[in-house]
């Protein structure tokens, strides 16, 4: 797998760190055992990304 840096998408290292933190939050949300709570958490996380 090759990583191609596109400065038009990510312009700073902090942008990349936020993206990794968002991905971590999405992954953690999938570990919530209660379905309704999991969906609510995923909604909150995804809304914060976009």
Buried (B, 14 or more C-beta within 10 A) or exposed (E): EEEEEEEEEEEEEEEEEBEEEBEEBBEEBEEBEEEEEBEEBBEEBEEEEE
